[in-house]
Structures are given as structure tokens and as C-alpha cells.
Amino acid sequence: MRHYSFILFYLFCNVFIYAFQGSLWVYVACFLAFSAVMVWGSFAIELGYFVKSITHKRTKIKEVALTFDDGPTEFTPKFLDLLKEHEIKATFFCIGKQIEKYPETFQRIIAEGHSIGNHTLSHSNSTGFLSASKMTAEIENCDKVIKKVGNIQTDLYRPPFGVTNPSIAKAILRTHKTSVGWNVRSLDTIIDDEKKIYQRVTKGLKKGSIILLHDTSEKTYRVLADLLVFLADKKYSTFTVDSIINSRKKMIKNIAFGAFLLVSGFFFAQNTAMSGAEAKAFVSKVSADTKEIKTLQSDFTQTKKLDFLDKSIVTYGKMSLQTPNMLSWKYTKPYQYSIVFKSNKIYINDQGKKSSVDAKSKTFEKINKLIVGSSNGTMFNDPEFTVTYFKNGNYNVAKFVPKTSQLLKYIKQIELYFPKNQSTVSQVNMTEASGDTTNIVFKNTKINASIPASEFTL
């Protein structure tokens, strides 16, 4: 978080001033400047000063997201009617107490295919002054209402008033939420003139914009009616925020990715196709050598590039595999997140929050088959993939492309990199259907070393 660097800078300034006999007014000026930046960072969610928030979608097409805060209210049904008429889906960040007041309206929002986000239980005016524990309770209690009334869960959270600070940052981390902001703010709760609200929104519109509105007044309803006409005229389509960060799809991608964790990464070198004889010799050697592998352990560095983020996400951890079908994948830095695959189940520990998923499905059977095949060399014969072979100065490369539509939903292709004269994969590049990429590099690999049973227990 950026504010830590600024605090250190501020302390340095104080030491500097003290060393050079600065006056009281210099201290005051420095303190006021520091306070101004802190306040600015608290109220400008797009800065990501205390919390990294999703404020837009990186996209090349003309699309925007409509988001509505503080509902449901007595006005919300009219908003829903208008959205339905234009066949548009939006994202509603709902207050827990408002959901309790208008449960049928909340259920209609869900039934009509709109996305839901958490906007705290009470939307307290003192949000910026609450402790981390009280903010956590606000978020968790809103989640309970959402579950009770709507029978759904959401990972989306929007801070009331867009206010962030260290306490709110801790609460977001504790509740495993994704903070959502905006880059087009209508100020429809402050401005009375509908034309000014409309102009403010349309003037600031860009590809991928997230627009902040409130389903709390007749005034905003009329602005929305004009805005939808504007979007249609300018050929803008719409998206919901959860289409950027769909947590369920993420989990499935992580599980699919887990099947290939014993191999990793990608290498920017010119690849040339192997001849038929070269490919046959390569497959034969790898298959023979890897049949002797009973356990495999390695440290890894994972670099993930997501379309909606400007910077890649780099994580570190440890992988352990024991044949025939036990796999442990543990992130250790910058956060703790573990996945264990064993006995036809996926076990997950997300920073202390544990869960499990039944793996008795065709998809998981395929994943399990790939795990075993990766360790005993039979992966090259998997009928679910088309495999082609390449080489460059340092690596032999096997490229896997799924044949089935079920796997193609999640994986576009996987490239396994084998160092020359070695039969274990050192790098992998996986491209997902969305275009996002996962690149992993393994180091400190141990083969057939003893692995304690606790490694596969969460």
C-alpha cells in the first residue's frame, strides 16, 4: 500500500527539519501537507492509496459497467424495469438493512440476472472512523443478509462513500473481498440538476469505464433513461463487474492449473518443430525416465497476467506431488493460499478459511489423469489433447491444445519446457480461454525424496 512509503518519507522530513533546526511553522506545514495527502488518499478510491480497487476494465471495445449503490429502495423496481426494457445487466452494491427492508426487490435483482455486491450492513456515516473489527462485522453481517434473503454469496465489495483507510483495508483482507471502485462518478446524490449529472457521466466515459450511480431517486432514474439512449447511440455495450473477477471461474481455473503444477513456465526463444524421429525419441526418453518418479517437490515462482490489471501478479510457493494422485500446491508469499488434491477431492485453505470440493466429475477425472500422466510419462498419450513438439537452443517443448469443448472453456493451450538432456519440466506457459496467462518457474526440485503426510493435509 502506497501510504507506507509516504509515512516513511514524512518521518525522514521530520528528522531532516530537526537536524537543521527547523521552526515550529515548518513542522506545522509539513504535518498539514501530510494530512492533506492522507485525506485525499482516503476519499479518492481510484488512487489505490490504501486498497487496490477495480476501477475500470482494460478493453479495446466500447463497453461500460453500470453500477448502483445504496439499494434496494422504493425506486429500484423502476430502474429494473428500465434495464429490462433495454436488455442490460448491471451490478447492484446493496446495503444489508435495505435488503431486509425490501427483500422481494432484492430477490428480483438476482432473478433478472444482475450482479450483487456487498455495501456493508448499515452504510454508516462514520465508516471512515470505524475500527478494523467493526468494519469486518459490517461486511460479514451484510454477507449474512445477502445469503439469507438471496441465497447467494458475493466476493464484490464497494466501500461506502468510496472511503478507504488502513482499518478498511484490513477488513477487506479478512473477509476475502475484492474492492470495486469507479472511474466515472455521477455525484447524483449531491447534484440536483439532471442535465449536469448526465453531462458529467457522458463526458467522462471511456472504454471499460465503471459508472457510479444510485438507485435511490426519481432524478437518477430519469438520468439513467437518457444515459441508456446515449449508450445505444454511441454503440456502447455493457458488462457486469463480476465478469471481470468471477470468483467461481477463478477457482476452476486454479484447479485446472493445479494439474500442471509439477511442471512450469515459459521461455522466450525461437522454437522450431521437431522431426517425427526427434519427437518419438524425446517422448520415449521422457516416458521411460519419469516412470521412476514417485515423489516430486519444488519451489516455484508464478507470474500471472490478468487483462483487467496493469501489472502482473507475482506469487511464490511450494509444490509437492506423490503418485498416484496426491498434489499439494501452497502459495506462501505475498499471501497464503493452499490447494490439495487427494482422494477425489479438492481441499482449499484460503488464509485460514477452509473448504472442499467434490472431484467426482468428468472434469476432475481428466485433471487427475493429467496429474498422474505428468509424473509417469503417459501425458503425451492423453486423448483429450493434441500434442506437438518443438525445440530451441536450451529446451525441448511440448505444446498441449485441448480437444474437448469442456476443457477449452478454461484452457487455450499449455506449453511444457524440458531443459535439454532432462526429463522433468522446468517451466510452463498456460494460456487461458480469456487470454490471461500463467507462467511458472520451478527451482530446487527434489525427486523421490520423502514427503511427510502433513504436506497433503490442510
LOGUMI-159040 format. One record per residue (C-alpha): x, y, z; residue in three letters; residue number from 1; chain. Coordinates in steps of 0.2 Angstrom, whole numbers, plus 5000, padded with zeros to 4 digits. Each point is the difference from the previous one (the first is absolute). Layout:
// LOGUMI-159040
 east north   up code pos unit
    X     Y    Z  ALA NUM    A
...
***
This chain:
// LOGUMI-159040
 east north   up code pos unit
 5000  5000 5000  MET   1    A
 5007  5017 4995  ARG   2    A
 4997  5009 5016  HIS   3    A
 5014  4991 5009  TYR   4    A
 5013  5007 4988  SER   5    A
 4993  5017 5003  PHE   6    A
 5000  4998 5019  ILE   7    A
 5018  4995 4999  LEU   8    A
 5003  5016 4989  PHE   9    A
 4991  5011 5013  TYR  10    A
 5011  4993 5014  LEU  11    A
 5016  5003 4990  PHE  12    A
 4994  5018 4998  CYS  13    A
 4997  5002 5018  ASN  14    A
 5018  4994 5004  VAL  15    A
 5007  5011 4987  PHE  16    A
 4991  5016 5007  ILE  17    A
 5005  4996 5017  TYR  18    A
 5018  4998 4995  ALA  19    A
 5000  5017 4992  PHE  20    A
 4991  5008 5014  GLN  21    A
 4984  5003 4991  GLY  22    A
 4987  5011 5008  SER  23    A
 4983  4995 5007  LEU  24    A
 4991  5007 4984  TRP  25    A
 5010  4988 4989  VAL  26    A
 4994  4986 5011  TYR  27    A
 4982  5006 4998  VAL  28    A
 5002  5002 4981  ALA  29    A
 5007  4983 4999  CYS  30    A
 4986  4992 5010  PHE  31    A
 4986  5009 4991  LEU  32    A
 5008  4994 4983  ALA  33    A
 5001  4982 5007  PHE  34    A
 4982  5001 5006  SER  35    A
 4994  5007 4984  ALA  36    A
 5007  4985 4990  VAL  37    A
 4993  4988 5012  MET  38    A
 4983  5007 4999  VAL  39    A
 5001  5001 4981  TRP  40    A
 5005  4982 5000  GLY  41    A
 4986  4994 5011  SER  42    A
 4986  5008 4989  PHE  43    A
 5008  4997 4983  ALA  44    A
 4997  4981 4997  ILE  45    A
 5007  5001 4983  GLU  46    A
 5017  5004 5007  LEU  47    A
 5002  4983 5008  GLY  48    A
 5008  5009 5015  TYR  49    A
 4995  4988 5014  PHE  50    A
 4991  4986 4990  VAL  51    A
 5002  4994 4982  LYS  52    A
 4983  5002 4992  SER  53    A
 4993  4995 4983  ILE  54    A
 4995  5017 4992  THR  55    A
 4999  4995 4982  HIS  56    A
 5002  4986 4988  LYS  57    A
 5014  4999 4988  ARG  58    A
 4992  4998 4983  THR  59    A
 5001  5005 4982  LYS  60    A
 4982  5000 4997  ILE  61    A
 4987  5013 5004  LYS  62    A
 4992  4993 5016  GLU  63    A
 4996  5007 5017  VAL  64    A
 4993  4993 5017  ALA  65    A
 4985  5008 5008  LEU  66    A
 5001  4999 5019  THR  67    A
 4987  5005 5013  PHE  68    A
 5003  5003 5018  ASP  69    A
 4989  5002 5016  ASP  70    A
 4985  4989 4995  GLY  71    A
 4989  4992 4999  PRO  72    A
 4987  5014 5002  THR  73    A
 4983  5004 4995  GLU  74    A
 5007  5007 4984  PHE  75    A
 5010  4984 4995  THR  76    A
 4985  4991 4991  PRO  77    A
 4999  5015 4988  LYS  78    A
 5019  4998 4996  PHE  79    A
 4998  4981 4998  LEU  80    A
 4985  5003 4988  ASP  81    A
 5011  5012 4990  LEU  82    A
 5015  4989 4999  LEU  83    A
 4989  4985 4995  LYS  84    A
 4992  5010 4986  GLU  85    A
 5018  5004 4993  HIS  86    A
 5006  4982 5004  GLU  87    A
 5014  5006 5010  ILE  88    A
 5008  4992 5016  LYS  89    A
 5007  5011 5014  ALA  90    A
 5009  4997 5016  THR  91    A
 4991  5005 5016  PHE  92    A
 5010  5004 5016  PHE  93    A
 4987  4997 5013  CYS  94    A
 4999  5005 5019  ILE  95    A
 4995  4986 5011  GLY  96    A
 4986  5010 5010  LYS  97    A
 4993  5006 4983  GLN  98    A
 4999  4981 4994  ILE  99    A
 4991  4996 5016  GLU 100    A
 4988  5015 4997  LYS 101    A
 4997  4995 4982  TYR 102    A
 5003  4981 4998  PRO 103    A
 4989  4997 4985  GLU 104    A
 5008  5014 4990  THR 105    A
 5017  4992 5005  PHE 106    A
 4995  4983 4994  GLN 107    A
 4993  5008 4984  ARG 108    A
 5018  5008 4997  ILE 109    A
 5007  4982 5001  ILE 110    A
 4986  4992 4990  ALA 111    A
 5003  5012 4985  GLU 112    A
 5018  4996 4999  GLY 113    A
 5008  5015 5007  HIS 114    A
 5016  4998 5011  SER 115    A
 5001  5004 5019  ILE 116    A
 5013  5008 5010  GLY 117    A
 5002  5003 5019  ASN 118    A
 4998  5018 5006  HIS 119    A
 5000  4997 5019  THR 120    A
 4986  4996 5011  LEU 121    A
 4996  5018 5005  SER 122    A
 5010  5012 4989  HIS 123    A
 5005  5010 5015  SER 124    A
 5004  5018 4999  ASN 125    A
 5015  4997 5011  SER 126    A
 5007  4986 4989  THR 127    A
 5017  5009 4999  GLY 128    A
 5001  5000 5019  PHE 129    A
 4996  4982 5003  LEU 130    A
 5013  4987 5007  SER 131    A
 5005  4985 4989  ALA 132    A
 4990  4988 5010  SER 133    A
 4984  5011 4999  LYS 134    A
 5002  5002 4981  MET 135    A
 5003  4981 4999  THR 136    A
 4983  4998 5009  ALA 137    A
 4992  5012 4988  GLU 138    A
 5005  4990 4985  ILE 139    A
 4997  4983 5008  GLU 140    A
 4983  5004 5006  ASN 141    A
 4995  5007 4983  CYS 142    A
 5006  4983 4992  ASP 143    A
 4989  4991 5012  LYS 144    A
 4985  5010 4995  VAL 145    A
 5004  4998 4981  ILE 146    A
 5001  4981 5003  LYS 147    A
 4984  4999 5011  LYS 148    A
 4989  5011 4988  VAL 149    A
 5008  4996 4983  GLY 150    A
 5008  4983 5003  ASN 151    A
 5016  5006 4991  ILE 152    A
 5018  5005 5005  GLN 153    A
 5010  5014 4993  THR 154    A
 5019  5004 5000  ASP 155    A
 4996  5018 4994  LEU 156    A
 5001  5015 5013  TYR 157    A
 4999  5018 4997  ARG 158    A
 5005  5011 5015  PRO 159    A
 4986  5013 5005  PRO 160    A
 5004  5017 4993  PHE 161    A
 5015  4992 4992  GLY 162    A
 5010  5003 5016  VAL 163    A
 5015  4989 5004  THR 164    A
 5013  5000 5014  ASN 165    A
 5011  4987 5009  PRO 166    A
 4985  4993 5010  SER 167    A
 4989  4998 4985  ILE 168    A
 5015  4992 4991  ALA 169    A
 5002  4987 5014  LYS 170    A
 4981  4997 4999  ALA 171    A
 5000  4997 4982  ILE 172    A
 5015  4988 5002  LEU 173    A
 4992  4990 5014  ARG 174    A
 4983  4998 4991  THR 175    A
 5009  4995 4983  HIS 176    A
 4991  5013 4990  LYS 177    A
 5005  5009 4984  THR 178    A
 4998  5019 5002  SER 179    A
 4991  5008 4985  VAL 180    A
 5001  5018 4997  GLY 181    A
 4996  5011 4984  TRP 182    A
 5008  5012 4988  ASN 183    A
 4983  5009 4996  VAL 184    A
 4992  5007 5015  ARG 185    A
 4983  5008 4996  SER 186    A
 4998  5009 5017  LEU 187    A
 4981  4997 4998  ASP 188    A
 4998  5001 5019  THR 189    A
 5007  5018 5001  ILE 190    A
 4996  5008 4983  ILE 191    A
 4981  5005 4998  ASP 192    A
 5001  5005 4981  ASP 193    A
 4997  4984 4990  GLU 194    A
 5008  5007 4985  LYS 195    A
 5016  5003 5009  LYS 196    A
 5000  4982 5007  ILE 197    A
 4997  4994 4982  TYR 198    A
 5014  5011 4993  GLN 199    A
 5012  4995 5014  ARG 200    A
 4998  4981 4996  VAL 201    A
 5000  5001 4981  THR 202    A
 5015  5012 5000  LYS 203    A
 5011  4989 5010  GLY 204    A
 4995  4984 4991  LEU 205    A
 5014  4989 4993  LYS 206    A
 5002  4982 4994  LYS 207    A
 4998  4989 5016  GLY 208    A
 4994  5013 5011  SER 209    A
 4991  4996 5016  ILE 210    A
 4986  5012 5003  ILE 211    A
 4994  5004 5018  LEU 212    A
 4981  5004 5002  LEU 213    A
 4987  4998 5014  HIS 214    A
 4983  4991 4998  ASP 215    A
 4993  5012 5013  THR 216    A
 4991  5014 4991  SER 217    A
 4988  5004 4986  GLU 218    A
 5013  5012 4994  LYS 219    A
 5013  4987 4997  THR 220    A
 4987  4989 4992  TYR 221    A
 4997  5013 4987  ARG 222    A
 5019  5003 4997  VAL 223    A
 5002  4981 4998  LEU 224    A
 4986  5000 4986  ALA 225    A
 5010  5014 4990  ASP 226    A
 5016  4991 5004  LEU 227    A
 4994  4983 4992  LEU 228    A
 4995  5009 4984  VAL 229    A
 5017  5008 5000  PHE 230    A
 5009  4984 5002  LEU 231    A
 4989  4992 4986  ALA 232    A
 5004  5015 4988  ASP 233    A
 5018  4999 5003  LYS 234    A
 5001  4981 4998  LYS 235    A
 5005  4996 5018  TYR 236    A
 4997  4983 5007  SER 237    A
 4999  4996 5019  THR 238    A
 5009  4988 5011  PHE 239    A
 4998  4995 5019  THR 240    A
 5014  5002 5012  VAL 241    A
 5000  4982 5004  ASP 242    A
 5004  4996 4982  SER 243    A
 5017  5007 5004  ILE 244    A
 5003  4990 5016  ILE 245    A
 4988  4986 5000  ASN 246    A
 5006  4990 5015  SER 247    A
 4992  4983 4995  ARG 248    A
 5009  5001 4983  LYS 249    A
 5016  5005 5009  LYS 250    A
 4999  4985 5012  MET 251    A
 4997  4988 4985  ILE 252    A
 5015  5007 4991  LYS 253    A
 5011  4998 5015  ASN 254    A
 4995  4982 5002  ILE 255    A
 5003  4997 4981  ALA 256    A
 5016  5008 5002  PHE 257    A
 5005  4990 5015  GLY 258    A
 5000  4984 4989  ALA 259    A
 5016  5007 4992  PHE 260    A
 5009  5007 5015  LEU 261    A
 5014  4987 4999  LEU 262    A
 5005  5008 4985  VAL 263    A
 5002  5019 4996  SER 264    A
 5002  5016 4991  GLY 265    A
 5005  5007 4983  PHE 266    A
 5015  5005 4990  PHE 267    A
 5002  5013 4987  PHE 268    A
 5011  4991 4987  ALA 269    A
 4997  4996 4982  GLN 270    A
 4992  4983 4999  ASN 271    A
 5002  4988 4985  THR 272    A
 4989  4985 4997  ALA 273    A
 5008  4983 5004  MET 274    A
 5001  4987 4986  SER 275    A
 4990  4984 5003  GLY 276    A
 5015  4990 5005  ALA 277    A
 5006  5014 5012  GLU 278    A
 4982  5001 5008  ALA 279    A
 4999  4981 5002  LYS 280    A
 5018  4999 5008  ALA 281    A
 4995  5014 5012  PHE 282    A
 4984  4993 5006  VAL 283    A
 5008  4983 5002  SER 284    A
 5014  5007 5011  LYS 285    A
 4988  5010 5011  VAL 286    A
 4987  4986 5002  SER 287    A
 5014  4988 5005  ALA 288    A
 5008  5012 5012  ASP 289    A
 4985  5006 5009  THR 290    A
 4993  4983 5004  LYS 291    A
 5012  4999 5014  GLU 292    A
 4994  5016 5008  ILE 293    A
 4990  4997 5016  LYS 294    A
 5001  5017 5008  THR 295    A
 5004  5017 4994  LEU 296    A
 5003  5016 5010  GLN 297    A
 5004  5017 4994  SER 298    A
 5000  5019 5004  ASP 299    A
 4991  5011 4987  PHE 300    A
 4998  5017 4994  THR 301    A
 4983  5004 4991  GLN 302    A
 4997  5015 4989  THR 303    A
 4982  5003 4995  LYS 304    A
 4994  5013 4988  LYS 305    A
 4982  5005 5001  LEU 306    A
 4992  5011 4987  ASP 307    A
 4992  5012 5012  PHE 308    A
 5016  5003 5010  LEU 309    A
 5014  5011 4994  ASP 310    A
 5014  4990 5009  LYS 311    A
 5003  4982 5001  SER 312    A
 4997  4991 5016  ILE 313    A
 5015  4991 5007  VAL 314    A
 4998  4986 5013  THR 315    A
 5012  4988 5008  TYR 316    A
 4997  4983 5008  GLY 317    A
 5004  4981 5001  LYS 318    A
 4993  4985 4990  MET 319    A
 5000  4982 5006  SER 320    A
 4994  4985 4990  LEU 321    A
 4999  4982 5005  GLN 322    A
 4994  4987 4988  THR 323    A
 4987  4994 4996  PRO 324    A
 4989  5015 5003  ASN 325    A
 5005  5011 5014  MET 326    A
 5005  5018 4996  LEU 327    A
 5003  5015 5012  SER 328    A
 5002  5017 4993  TRP 329    A
 5003  5013 5014  LYS 330    A
 5003  5019 4997  TYR 331    A
 5010  5008 5014  THR 332    A
 5004  5018 4994  LYS 333    A
 4992  5013 4999  PRO 334    A
 4985  4991 5007  TYR 335    A
 4996  4982 5006  GLN 336    A
 4989  4989 4989  TYR 337    A
 5001  4981 4999  SER 338    A
 4992  4987 4989  ILE 339    A
 5001  4981 5003  VAL 340    A
 4994  4987 4988  PHE 341    A
 4997  4983 5007  LYS 342    A
 4987  4986 5002  SER 343    A
 4989  5008 4986  ASN 344    A
 4999  5016 5009  LYS 345    A
 5007  5018 4999  ILE 346    A
 5004  5007 5017  TYR 347    A
 5003  5019 5001  ILE 348    A
 5007  5011 5014  ASN 349    A
 4998  5018 4996  ASP 350    A
 5010  5009 5014  GLN 351    A
 4991  4990 5013  GLY 352    A
 4983  4998 4992  LYS 353    A
 4999  4982 4995  LYS 354    A
 4988  4991 4988  SER 355    A
 4999  4985 4989  SER 356    A
 4994  4995 4983  VAL 357    A
 4994  4983 4994  ASP 358    A
 5011  4995 4985  ALA 359    A
 4989  4986 4994  LYS 360    A
 4996  5007 4983  SER 361    A
 5006  4997 4983  LYS 362    A
 5010  5016 5001  THR 363    A
 5009  4996 5015  PHE 364    A
 5003  4982 4994  GLU 365    A
 5009  5008 4985  LYS 366    A
 5010  5011 5012  ILE 367    A
 5005  4985 5011  ASN 368    A
 5005  4990 4984  LYS 369    A
 5011  5015 4995  LEU 370    A
 5008  5001 5017  ILE 371    A
 5005  4981 5000  VAL 372    A
 5005  5001 4981  GLY 373    A
 5011  5015 5004  SER 374    A
 5010  4989 5013  SER 375    A
 5001  4984 4990  ASN 376    A
 5002  5006 4982  GLY 377    A
 4983  4995 4993  THR 378    A
 4995  5018 4998  MET 379    A
 5005  5000 4982  PHE 380    A
 4987  4986 4996  ASN 381    A
 4985  5010 5008  ASP 382    A
 4986  4999 4987  PRO 383    A
 4993  5017 5007  GLU 384    A
 5014  5010 4993  PHE 385    A
 5009  5002 4983  THR 386    A
 5019  5000 5003  VAL 387    A
 5013  5008 4989  THR 388    A
 5019  5001 5004  TYR 389    A
 5013  5013 4997  PHE 390    A
 5018  5004 5005  LYS 391    A
 5011  5015 5002  ASN 392    A
 5018  5002 5006  GLY 393    A
 4996  4996 5019  ASN 394    A
 4984  4991 5000  TYR 395    A
 4989  4987 4993  ASN 396    A
 4982  5006 5000  VAL 397    A
 4983  4990 5000  ALA 398    A
 4985  5010 4996  LYS 399    A
 4983  4994 5006  PHE 400    A
 4984  5006 4992  VAL 401    A
 4983  4993 5007  PRO 402    A
 4989  4991 4988  LYS 403    A
 4984  5001 5011  THR 404    A
 4988  5015 5001  SER 405    A
 5000  4997 5019  GLN 406    A
 5018  5003 5003  LEU 407    A
 5001  5013 4986  LEU 408    A
 4989  5011 5012  LYS 409    A
 5014  5002 5011  TYR 410    A
 5016  4996 4991  ILE 411    A
 5006  5006 4983  LYS 412    A
 5017  4991 5000  GLN 413    A
 5014  4994 5011  ILE 414    A
 5018  5000 4996  GLU 415    A
 5012  4989 5010  LEU 416    A
 5019  5004 4999  TYR 417    A
 5013  4986 5003  PHE 418    A
 5018  5006 5002  PRO 419    A
 5011  4991 4987  LYS 420    A
 5005  4982 5006  ASN 421    A
 4987  5001 5015  GLN 422    A
 4984  4991 5002  SER 423    A
 4991  5011 5012  THR 424    A
 4991  5016 4996  VAL 425    A
 5008  5016 5006  SER 426    A
 4988  5013 4993  GLN 427    A
 4982  5001 4994  VAL 428    A
 4990  5013 4991  ASN 429    A
 4981  4998 5001  MET 430    A
 4989  5011 4990  THR 431    A
 4982  5001 5006  GLU 432    A
 4984  5002 4989  ALA 433    A
 4999  5018 5006  SER 434    A
 5017  5004 4994  GLY 435    A
 5007  5001 5017  ASP 436    A
 5017  4991 5002  THR 437    A
 5008  4991 5015  THR 438    A
 5019  4997 4999  ASN 439    A
 5009  4990 5013  ILE 440    A
 5018  4996 5003  VAL 441    A
 5006  4986 5012  PHE 442    A
 5016  5000 5010  LYS 443    A
 5008  4988 5013  ASN 444    A
 4991  4985 4993  THR 445    A
 5002  4984 5010  LYS 446    A
 4995  4983 4992  ILE 447    A
 4995  4985 5011  ASN 448    A
 5004  5008 5016  ALA 449    A
 4989  4996 5015  SER 450    A
 4985  5011 5002  ILE 451    A
 4991  5001 5017  PRO 452    A
 4981  4996 5000  ALA 453    A
 4997  5017 5008  SER 454    A
 5005  5008 4983  GLU 455    A
 4983  4993 4993  PHE 456    A
 4990  5005 5015  THR 457    A
 4992  5018 5002  LEU 458    A
***
